[in-house]
Structure formats: C-alpha cells, structure tokens
Amino acid sequence: MTKGCDILILGTGPFAQRIACDLAATATDPTRVVLAGRNTFRLAWILTGARARAEMFSRPVAIEGHEIDLGGGGIAELIASLGASVVVQAASLQPASVISGAGNGWTRLV
C-alpha cells in the first residue's frame, strides 16, 4: 500500500467503481488514488478496470487497493496513514440491490 495519496475512495460498489474509473480516464495532473474495501473480488476488478482506463487514455493516475472491513476498526488508522487530500465515502453495509429492491418493509423505509 502506498504511503500518501491524493484521493481515498472507501467502498467497492458501483458508485466507487464509477468514481475510480472516471478519475482514471479524465485526470490531467498526476493523481494517486487508493481504493479501500472489504470485497476482495470487487476490489481487484475495479483496480484492473481503472488501471486499464488510465493506460488507455494516457492519464497520470496511479491506483492501489487496500482490503479492509470498513465496518470494523482500522479505518481511522488507514485515513491517518494515507493523509489523503480527499476522502470519498462510497461504502454501504447494504448493497444497492438490497436498497433498491421492492416489496419489503426495509426498502420502503430506506
């Protein structure tokens, strides 16, 4: 894991993926991004996609991943150790498919 970054993205869902991939395709200044989340498969997928986009568009973006349970301890230490200029909270204990589902009390409440 990198020491220091410009942008820390918390989460591995579709919103985090969109942010990482869009940054990788559009950043014009050298940008260091760390993506942190608990889903190992999604983390690897987003890193691969974002790195490929940065390469395809010749963008100066370095992106790294950090596996962490964002619902547990350690997040304060991660934020402190990276010293990110921007922290994006894109994590949720409820996946979007649950939140946007229909027909039950939980989705009506949310």
HUFENUR-V222095 format. One record per residue. N is the residue number from 1. RES is the residue in three letters. SS is DSSP state (A for helix, B for strand, O for the rest). Layout:
n=N res=RES ss=SS
n=N res=RES ss=SS
This chain:
n=1 res=MET ss=O
n=2 res=THR ss=O
n=3 res=LYS ss=O
n=4 res=GLY ss=O
n=5 res=CYS ss=O
n=6 res=ASP ss=O
n=7 res=ILE ss=B
n=8 res=LEU ss=B
n=9 res=ILE ss=B
n=10 res=LEU ss=B
n=11 res=GLY ss=O
n=12 res=THR ss=O
n=13 res=GLY ss=O
n=14 res=PRO ss=A
n=15 res=PHE ss=A
n=16 res=ALA ss=A
n=17 res=GLN ss=A
n=18 res=ARG ss=A
n=19 res=ILE ss=A
n=20 res=ALA ss=A
n=21 res=CYS ss=A
n=22 res=ASP ss=A
n=23 res=LEU ss=A
n=24 res=ALA ss=A
n=25 res=ALA ss=A
n=26 res=THR ss=A
n=27 res=ALA ss=O
n=28 res=THR ss=O
n=29 res=ASP ss=O
n=30 res=PRO ss=O
n=31 res=THR ss=B
n=32 res=ARG ss=B
n=33 res=VAL ss=B
n=34 res=VAL ss=B
n=35 res=LEU ss=B
n=36 res=ALA ss=B
n=37 res=GLY ss=B
n=38 res=ARG ss=O
n=39 res=ASN ss=O
n=40 res=THR ss=A
n=41 res=PHE ss=A
n=42 res=ARG ss=A
n=43 res=LEU ss=A
n=44 res=ALA ss=A
n=45 res=TRP ss=A
n=46 res=ILE ss=A
n=47 res=LEU ss=A
n=48 res=THR ss=A
n=49 res=GLY ss=A
n=50 res=ALA ss=A
n=51 res=ARG ss=A
n=52 res=ALA ss=A
n=53 res=ARG ss=A
n=54 res=ALA ss=A
n=55 res=GLU ss=A
n=56 res=MET ss=A
n=57 res=PHE ss=O
n=58 res=SER ss=O
n=59 res=ARG ss=O
n=60 res=PRO ss=O
n=61 res=VAL ss=B
n=62 res=ALA ss=B
n=63 res=ILE ss=B
n=64 res=GLU ss=B
n=65 res=GLY ss=B
n=66 res=HIS ss=B
n=67 res=GLU ss=B
n=68 res=ILE ss=O
n=69 res=ASP ss=O
n=70 res=LEU ss=O
n=71 res=GLY ss=O
n=72 res=GLY ss=O
n=73 res=GLY ss=O
n=74 res=GLY ss=O
n=75 res=ILE ss=A
n=76 res=ALA ss=A
n=77 res=GLU ss=A
n=78 res=LEU ss=A
n=79 res=ILE ss=A
n=80 res=ALA ss=A
n=81 res=SER ss=A
n=82 res=LEU ss=A
n=83 res=GLY ss=O
n=84 res=ALA ss=O
n=85 res=SER ss=O
n=86 res=VAL ss=B
n=87 res=VAL ss=B
n=88 res=VAL ss=B
n=89 res=GLN ss=B
n=90 res=ALA ss=O
n=91 res=ALA ss=O
n=92 res=SER ss=O
n=93 res=LEU ss=O
n=94 res=GLN ss=O
n=95 res=PRO ss=O
n=96 res=ALA ss=A
n=97 res=SER ss=A
n=98 res=VAL ss=A
n=99 res=ILE ss=A
n=100 res=SER ss=O
n=101 res=GLY ss=O
n=102 res=ALA ss=O
n=103 res=GLY ss=O
n=104 res=ASN ss=O
n=105 res=GLY ss=A
n=106 res=TRP ss=A
n=107 res=THR ss=A
n=108 res=ARG ss=A
n=109 res=LEU ss=A
n=110 res=VAL ss=O
